[in-house]
Amino acid sequence: MKKLIIVAVFAIFSASSAMSASLTDITPSVGISFNNAAFAGEGNSRENNETGSVDITTDEYGAFAETYGSIFLEAGFGDVISLGIEYVPSGISSPTNTSRESEDSSVGSNGSGNSSVSADFEDLTTVYAKINVPLGGTYLKFGFSQVDVVINDKMASGNTYKDVDTEGYTAGIGYAHEISNGFSIRAEVMASQFDDVQTDNGVASTGNRHVVQVESMWGAKGTVSLVKSF
């Protein structure tokens, strides 16, 4: 989050210096958005045995879709550039993945050997620049995002996995249609990528350590927003 704040402050001061905008040139806006998104990534699982060497390796590619709401604040500098910050208050949840240990008779027949894991992406926050282009209400949008990844795990072993966070960049194109009294409607499509993340079960490498890494994470979303400018 510290890096996100630094980026936001730097962007605001850069735009203010470049445009030398007076207070009367700044147009504040607030908005609420409905997002329909898809996310994907490649997961790598490495399990160590008691000797510390990797015993089991699993590579999987997964994707899921989610709808969620977001809110944003924006400041327009003149007629071309706007800077804003968007926040997702509800979080985004991945599907739950359940293992099949209970099918092994050595684990037990009551299903108690099952392990399940899912992830919640919380406090997704994006600082962005919106640049109007001379094509009606068309605009380009570029941003930097940060999100906390909360691991929801119920492991047969009783071990837990540490939460992590990640960050990345987003870019896209949109169209804004003015209604009246400062209200407008926007429609946009955005693509994003996030840095790789890694977590483990907190066990030493010689004690059946399990490391999970997710890489090549990306997302795409379509958004409809209602905006009020002052």
QUIMO-V732793 format. One record per pair of residues at least 24 apart in sequence whose C-alpha atoms are under 10 Angstrom apart, sorted by the first residue. I is the first residue (numbers start at 1). GAP is how many residues later the second one is. D is the distance in whole Angstrom. If there is no record, write none. Layout:
I & GAP & D
I & GAP & D
This chain:
1 & 122 & 10
1 & 124 & 9
1 & 144 & 9
1 & 145 & 7
1 & 146 & 8
1 & 147 & 9
1 & 164 & 10
1 & 166 & 9
2 & 144 & 10
3 & 141 & 10
3 & 142 & 10
3 & 143 & 9
3 & 164 & 10
4 & 81 & 10
4 & 121 & 8
4 & 122 & 8
4 & 123 & 7
4 & 140 & 7
4 & 141 & 7
4 & 142 & 7
4 & 163 & 9
5 & 80 & 10
5 & 122 & 9
7 & 120 & 8
7 & 121 & 9
7 & 136 & 10
7 & 137 & 8
8 & 75 & 8
8 & 76 & 8
8 & 77 & 8
8 & 118 & 9
8 & 119 & 6
8 & 120 & 8
8 & 121 & 10
8 & 135 & 10
8 & 136 & 9
9 & 118 & 10
11 & 72 & 8
11 & 73 & 10
11 & 116 & 9
11 & 117 & 9
11 & 118 & 8
12 & 63 & 9
12 & 65 & 10
12 & 70 & 9
12 & 71 & 7
12 & 72 & 9
12 & 117 & 10
15 & 62 & 8
15 & 66 & 8
15 & 67 & 9
15 & 68 & 8
15 & 114 & 10
16 & 61 & 8
19 & 58 & 7
19 & 59 & 8
19 & 62 & 9
20 & 57 & 9
20 & 58 & 10
21 & 55 & 10
21 & 56 & 7
21 & 57 & 7
22 & 55 & 9
22 & 56 & 9
23 & 54 & 9
24 & 53 & 9
24 & 54 & 9
25 & 50 & 10
25 & 51 & 8
25 & 52 & 6
25 & 53 & 5
25 & 54 & 9
26 & 48 & 10
26 & 49 & 6
26 & 50 & 5
26 & 51 & 5
26 & 52 & 6
26 & 53 & 9
26 & 56 & 9
26 & 204 & 10
27 & 47 & 8
27 & 48 & 5
27 & 49 & 5
27 & 50 & 7
27 & 51 & 8
27 & 52 & 9
27 & 55 & 9
27 & 202 & 7
27 & 203 & 6
28 & 45 & 8
28 & 46 & 6
28 & 47 & 4
28 & 48 & 6
28 & 49 & 9
28 & 54 & 9
28 & 55 & 10
28 & 56 & 9
28 & 200 & 9
28 & 201 & 6
28 & 202 & 6
29 & 43 & 8
29 & 44 & 6
29 & 45 & 5
29 & 46 & 6
29 & 47 & 8
29 & 53 & 10
29 & 55 & 9
29 & 153 & 9
29 & 154 & 9
29 & 198 & 7
29 & 199 & 6
29 & 200 & 4
29 & 201 & 6
30 & 41 & 8
30 & 42 & 6
30 & 43 & 5
30 & 44 & 6
30 & 45 & 9
30 & 54 & 9
30 & 55 & 10
30 & 56 & 10
30 & 153 & 10
30 & 196 & 9
30 & 197 & 6
30 & 198 & 5
30 & 199 & 7
30 & 200 & 9
31 & 39 & 8
31 & 40 & 6
31 & 41 & 5
31 & 42 & 7
31 & 43 & 8
31 & 55 & 9
31 & 152 & 10
31 & 153 & 9
31 & 154 & 9
31 & 155 & 10
31 & 194 & 7
31 & 195 & 6
31 & 196 & 4
31 & 197 & 6
31 & 198 & 9
32 & 37 & 7
32 & 38 & 6
32 & 39 & 5
32 & 40 & 6
32 & 41 & 9
32 & 54 & 9
32 & 55 & 10
32 & 192 & 9
32 & 193 & 6
32 & 194 & 6
32 & 195 & 7
32 & 196 & 9
33 & 35 & 8
33 & 36 & 6
33 & 37 & 5
33 & 38 & 6
33 & 39 & 8
33 & 53 & 9
33 & 55 & 9
33 & 152 & 10
33 & 153 & 9
33 & 154 & 9
33 & 190 & 6
33 & 191 & 6
33 & 192 & 4
33 & 193 & 7
33 & 194 & 9
34 & 33 & 7
34 & 34 & 6
34 & 35 & 5
34 & 36 & 7
34 & 37 & 9
34 & 153 & 10
34 & 187 & 10
34 & 188 & 8
34 & 189 & 6
34 & 190 & 5
34 & 191 & 6
34 & 192 & 9
35 & 31 & 8
35 & 32 & 6
35 & 33 & 5
35 & 34 & 6
35 & 35 & 8
35 & 53 & 10
35 & 153 & 10
35 & 154 & 10
35 & 185 & 10
35 & 186 & 6
35 & 187 & 6
35 & 188 & 5
35 & 189 & 7
35 & 190 & 9
36 & 29 & 8
36 & 30 & 6
36 & 31 & 5
36 & 32 & 7
36 & 33 & 9
36 & 153 & 10
36 & 184 & 9
36 & 185 & 6
36 & 186 & 5
36 & 187 & 6
36 & 188 & 9
37 & 27 & 9
37 & 28 & 6
37 & 29 & 5
37 & 30 & 6
37 & 31 & 8
37 & 55 & 10
37 & 152 & 10
37 & 153 & 9
37 & 154 & 10
37 & 182 & 7
37 & 183 & 6
37 & 184 & 4
37 & 185 & 6
37 & 186 & 8
38 & 25 & 7
38 & 26 & 6
38 & 27 & 4
38 & 28 & 6
38 & 29 & 9
38 & 153 & 10
38 & 180 & 9
38 & 181 & 6
38 & 182 & 5
38 & 183 & 6
38 & 184 & 9
39 & 24 & 6
39 & 25 & 6
39 & 26 & 6
39 & 27 & 8
39 & 55 & 9
39 & 152 & 10
39 & 153 & 9
39 & 154 & 9
39 & 178 & 7
39 & 179 & 6
39 & 180 & 4
39 & 181 & 7
39 & 182 & 9
40 & 24 & 7
40 & 25 & 9
40 & 153 & 10
40 & 174 & 10
40 & 175 & 9
40 & 176 & 8
40 & 177 & 6
40 & 178 & 6
40 & 179 & 6
40 & 180 & 9
41 & 152 & 10
41 & 153 & 9
41 & 155 & 9
41 & 173 & 6
41 & 174 & 6
41 & 175 & 5
41 & 176 & 4
41 & 177 & 7
41 & 178 & 9
42 & 154 & 10
42 & 171 & 8
42 & 172 & 6
42 & 173 & 5
42 & 174 & 6
42 & 175 & 7
42 & 176 & 10
43 & 153 & 10
43 & 154 & 10
43 & 155 & 10
43 & 169 & 7
43 & 170 & 6
43 & 171 & 4
43 & 172 & 6
43 & 173 & 9
43 & 174 & 9
44 & 154 & 9
44 & 167 & 8
44 & 168 & 6
44 & 169 & 5
44 & 170 & 6
44 & 171 & 8
45 & 153 & 10
45 & 154 & 10
45 & 155 & 10
45 & 165 & 7
45 & 166 & 6
45 & 167 & 5
45 & 168 & 7
45 & 169 & 9
46 & 154 & 9
46 & 162 & 10
46 & 163 & 8
46 & 164 & 6
46 & 165 & 5
46 & 166 & 6
46 & 167 & 9
47 & 153 & 10
47 & 158 & 9
47 & 160 & 10
47 & 161 & 7
47 & 162 & 6
47 & 163 & 4
47 & 164 & 6
47 & 165 & 9
48 & 155 & 10
48 & 156 & 9
48 & 157 & 6
48 & 158 & 7
48 & 159 & 8
48 & 160 & 5
48 & 161 & 5
48 & 162 & 6
48 & 163 & 8
49 & 156 & 8
49 & 157 & 6
49 & 158 & 7
49 & 159 & 5
49 & 160 & 7
49 & 161 & 9
50 & 154 & 9
50 & 155 & 8
50 & 156 & 5
50 & 157 & 5
50 & 158 & 6
50 & 159 & 9
51 & 154 & 8
51 & 155 & 5
51 & 156 & 8
51 & 157 & 9
52 & 152 & 8
52 & 153 & 5
52 & 154 & 4
52 & 155 & 7
52 & 156 & 8
52 & 157 & 8
53 & 152 & 8
53 & 153 & 8
53 & 155 & 9
53 & 156 & 10
54 & 151 & 9
54 & 154 & 9
54 & 155 & 9
54 & 156 & 9
54 & 157 & 10
55 & 153 & 9
56 & 154 & 9
57 & 154 & 10
58 & 154 & 9
59 & 153 & 10
59 & 154 & 10
59 & 155 & 10
60 & 154 & 9
61 & 153 & 9
61 & 154 & 10
61 & 155 & 10
62 & 33 & 10
62 & 152 & 10
62 & 155 & 10
63 & 31 & 9
63 & 32 & 9
63 & 154 & 10
63 & 155 & 10
63 & 156 & 9
64 & 29 & 9
64 & 30 & 7
64 & 31 & 7
64 & 155 & 10
65 & 27 & 10
65 & 28 & 10
65 & 29 & 8
65 & 30 & 9
65 & 154 & 9
65 & 155 & 10
65 & 156 & 9
66 & 26 & 7
66 & 27 & 8
66 & 28 & 8
66 & 29 & 10
66 & 155 & 9
67 & 25 & 8
67 & 26 & 10
67 & 154 & 9
67 & 155 & 10
67 & 156 & 10
68 & 24 & 7
68 & 25 & 10
68 & 155 & 10
69 & 154 & 9
69 & 155 & 10
69 & 156 & 10
70 & 54 & 9
70 & 55 & 9
70 & 153 & 10
70 & 155 & 9
71 & 54 & 10
71 & 154 & 9
71 & 155 & 10
71 & 156 & 10
72 & 53 & 10
72 & 54 & 9
72 & 55 & 9
72 & 153 & 10
72 & 155 & 9
73 & 54 & 10
73 & 154 & 10
73 & 155 & 10
73 & 156 & 10
74 & 53 & 10
74 & 54 & 9
74 & 55 & 9
74 & 56 & 9
74 & 153 & 10
74 & 154 & 10
74 & 155 & 9
75 & 54 & 10
75 & 55 & 10
75 & 154 & 9
75 & 155 & 10
76 & 53 & 10
76 & 54 & 9
76 & 55 & 10
76 & 153 & 9
79 & 52 & 9
79 & 53 & 7
79 & 54 & 10
80 & 50 & 8
80 & 51 & 6
80 & 52 & 5
80 & 53 & 7
80 & 54 & 9
80 & 59 & 9
81 & 48 & 7
81 & 49 & 6
81 & 50 & 5
81 & 51 & 7
81 & 52 & 10
81 & 58 & 10
81 & 59 & 10
81 & 60 & 10
82 & 46 & 8
82 & 47 & 6
82 & 48 & 5
82 & 49 & 7
82 & 50 & 8
82 & 59 & 9
83 & 44 & 8
83 & 45 & 6
83 & 46 & 5
83 & 47 & 6
83 & 48 & 9
83 & 58 & 10
83 & 59 & 10
83 & 60 & 10
84 & 42 & 8
84 & 43 & 6
84 & 44 & 5
84 & 45 & 6
84 & 46 & 8
84 & 59 & 9
85 & 40 & 7
85 & 41 & 6
85 & 42 & 4
85 & 43 & 6
85 & 44 & 9
85 & 58 & 9
85 & 59 & 10
85 & 60 & 10
86 & 38 & 8
86 & 39 & 6
86 & 40 & 5
86 & 41 & 6
86 & 42 & 8
86 & 57 & 10
86 & 59 & 9
87 & 35 & 10
87 & 36 & 7
87 & 37 & 6
87 & 38 & 5
87 & 39 & 7
87 & 40 & 9
87 & 58 & 10
88 & 33 & 10
88 & 34 & 8
88 & 35 & 6
88 & 36 & 5
88 & 37 & 7
88 & 38 & 9
88 & 59 & 10
89 & 33 & 8
89 & 34 & 6
89 & 35 & 8
89 & 36 & 9
90 & 31 & 9
90 & 32 & 8
90 & 33 & 8
90 & 34 & 9
91 & 29 & 7
91 & 30 & 6
91 & 31 & 5
91 & 32 & 6
91 & 33 & 7
91 & 56 & 9
91 & 57 & 10
91 & 58 & 10
92 & 27 & 8
92 & 28 & 6
92 & 29 & 5
92 & 30 & 7
92 & 31 & 9
92 & 32 & 9
92 & 57 & 10
93 & 25 & 8
93 & 26 & 6
93 & 27 & 4
93 & 28 & 6
93 & 29 & 9
93 & 56 & 10
93 & 57 & 9
93 & 59 & 10
94 & 24 & 6
94 & 25 & 5
94 & 26 & 6
94 & 27 & 8
94 & 58 & 10
95 & 24 & 8
95 & 25 & 9
96 & 56 & 9
96 & 57 & 9
97 & 56 & 10
98 & 55 & 10
98 & 56 & 9
98 & 57 & 10
99 & 56 & 9
99 & 57 & 10
101 & 55 & 8
102 & 54 & 10
107 & 49 & 9
111 & 45 & 10
112 & 43 & 10
112 & 44 & 7
113 & 42 & 8
113 & 43 & 5
113 & 44 & 8
114 & 40 & 8
114 & 41 & 7
114 & 42 & 6
114 & 43 & 9
115 & 38 & 8
115 & 39 & 6
115 & 40 & 4
115 & 41 & 5
115 & 42 & 8
115 & 43 & 9
116 & 36 & 8
116 & 37 & 6
116 & 38 & 5
116 & 39 & 6
116 & 40 & 9
117 & 34 & 7
117 & 35 & 5
117 & 36 & 4
117 & 37 & 6
117 & 38 & 8
117 & 43 & 10
117 & 44 & 9
118 & 32 & 9
118 & 33 & 6
118 & 34 & 5
118 & 35 & 7
118 & 36 & 9
119 & 29 & 10
119 & 30 & 6
119 & 31 & 6
119 & 32 & 5
119 & 33 & 6
119 & 34 & 8
119 & 44 & 9
120 & 27 & 10
120 & 28 & 8
120 & 29 & 6
120 & 30 & 5
120 & 31 & 7
120 & 32 & 7
120 & 43 & 10
121 & 25 & 10
121 & 26 & 6
121 & 27 & 6
121 & 28 & 5
121 & 29 & 6
121 & 30 & 9
121 & 43 & 10
121 & 44 & 9
121 & 45 & 10
122 & 24 & 9
122 & 25 & 6
122 & 26 & 5
122 & 27 & 6
122 & 28 & 7
122 & 43 & 9
123 & 24 & 6
123 & 25 & 6
123 & 26 & 9
124 & 24 & 7
124 & 25 & 9
124 & 42 & 10
124 & 43 & 9
125 & 42 & 9
126 & 41 & 9
126 & 42 & 9
126 & 43 & 9
126 & 44 & 9
127 & 42 & 10
127 & 43 & 10
128 & 41 & 10
128 & 42 & 9
128 & 43 & 9
129 & 42 & 10
130 & 41 & 10
130 & 42 & 10
130 & 43 & 9
130 & 44 & 9
131 & 42 & 10
131 & 43 & 10
132 & 41 & 10
132 & 42 & 9
132 & 43 & 9
132 & 44 & 9
135 & 40 & 9
136 & 39 & 8
136 & 40 & 8
136 & 41 & 9
137 & 37 & 8
137 & 38 & 5
137 & 39 & 5
137 & 40 & 6
137 & 41 & 8
137 & 49 & 9
138 & 35 & 7
138 & 36 & 6
138 & 37 & 4
138 & 38 & 6
138 & 39 & 9
138 & 48 & 10
138 & 49 & 10
138 & 50 & 9
139 & 33 & 9
139 & 34 & 6
139 & 35 & 5
139 & 36 & 6
139 & 37 & 8
139 & 47 & 10
139 & 49 & 9
140 & 31 & 8
140 & 32 & 6
140 & 33 & 5
140 & 34 & 6
140 & 35 & 9
140 & 48 & 9
140 & 49 & 10
140 & 50 & 10
141 & 29 & 8
141 & 30 & 6
141 & 31 & 5
141 & 32 & 6
141 & 33 & 8
141 & 47 & 9
141 & 48 & 9
141 & 49 & 8
142 & 27 & 8
142 & 28 & 6
142 & 29 & 4
142 & 30 & 7
142 & 31 & 9
142 & 48 & 9
142 & 49 & 10
142 & 50 & 10
143 & 25 & 9
143 & 26 & 6
143 & 27 & 5
143 & 28 & 6
143 & 29 & 9
143 & 47 & 10
143 & 49 & 9
144 & 24 & 6
144 & 25 & 5
144 & 26 & 6
144 & 27 & 9
144 & 48 & 9
144 & 49 & 10
144 & 50 & 10
145 & 24 & 6
145 & 25 & 7
145 & 47 & 9
145 & 48 & 9
145 & 49 & 8
146 & 48 & 8
146 & 49 & 10
147 & 47 & 9
149 & 48 & 9
151 & 48 & 9
155 & 46 & 10
157 & 44 & 10
158 & 43 & 9
159 & 41 & 9
159 & 42 & 6
159 & 43 & 7
159 & 44 & 8
159 & 50 & 10
159 & 51 & 10
160 & 39 & 10
160 & 40 & 8
160 & 41 & 5
160 & 42 & 7
160 & 43 & 9
161 & 37 & 10
161 & 38 & 6
161 & 39 & 5
161 & 40 & 5
161 & 41 & 7
161 & 42 & 10
161 & 49 & 9
161 & 50 & 9
161 & 51 & 9
162 & 36 & 9
162 & 37 & 6
162 & 38 & 6
162 & 39 & 7
162 & 40 & 8
163 & 34 & 10
163 & 35 & 9
163 & 36 & 7
163 & 37 & 9
164 & 33 & 7
164 & 34 & 7
164 & 35 & 7
165 & 29 & 10
165 & 30 & 9
165 & 31 & 10
165 & 32 & 7
165 & 33 & 9
166 & 28 & 6
166 & 29 & 6
166 & 30 & 7
166 & 31 & 7
166 & 32 & 10
167 & 26 & 8
167 & 27 & 5
167 & 28 & 6
167 & 29 & 9
167 & 30 & 10
168 & 24 & 7
168 & 25 & 5
168 & 26 & 4
168 & 27 & 6
168 & 28 & 10
168 & 49 & 9
168 & 50 & 9
169 & 24 & 6
169 & 25 & 7
169 & 26 & 9
169 & 49 & 10
170 & 24 & 9
170 & 48 & 9
170 & 49 & 9
170 & 50 & 9
171 & 49 & 10
172 & 48 & 9
172 & 49 & 9
172 & 50 & 10
174 & 48 & 10
174 & 49 & 9
174 & 50 & 10
175 & 49 & 10
176 & 48 & 10
176 & 49 & 9
176 & 50 & 10
176 & 51 & 9
177 & 49 & 10
177 & 50 & 10
178 & 49 & 9
178 & 50 & 10
179 & 48 & 10
179 & 49 & 10
180 & 48 & 10
181 & 47 & 8
181 & 48 & 8
181 & 49 & 9
182 & 45 & 8
182 & 46 & 6
182 & 47 & 5
182 & 48 & 6
183 & 43 & 7
183 & 44 & 6
183 & 45 & 5
183 & 46 & 6
183 & 47 & 9
184 & 41 & 8
184 & 42 & 6
184 & 43 & 5
184 & 44 & 7
184 & 45 & 8
185 & 39 & 7
185 & 40 & 6
185 & 41 & 5
185 & 42 & 6
185 & 43 & 9
186 & 37 & 8
186 & 38 & 6
186 & 39 & 5
186 & 40 & 7
186 & 41 & 8
187 & 35 & 7
187 & 36 & 6
187 & 37 & 5
187 & 38 & 6
187 & 39 & 9
188 & 33 & 8
188 & 34 & 6
188 & 35 & 5
188 & 36 & 7
188 & 37 & 9
189 & 31 & 7
189 & 32 & 6
189 & 33 & 5
189 & 34 & 6
189 & 35 & 9
190 & 29 & 8
190 & 30 & 6
190 & 31 & 5
190 & 32 & 7
190 & 33 & 8
191 & 27 & 7
191 & 28 & 6
191 & 29 & 4
191 & 30 & 7
191 & 31 & 9
192 & 25 & 9
192 & 26 & 5
192 & 27 & 5
192 & 28 & 6
192 & 29 & 9
193 & 24 & 6
193 & 25 & 4
193 & 26 & 6
193 & 27 & 9
194 & 24 & 6
194 & 25 & 8
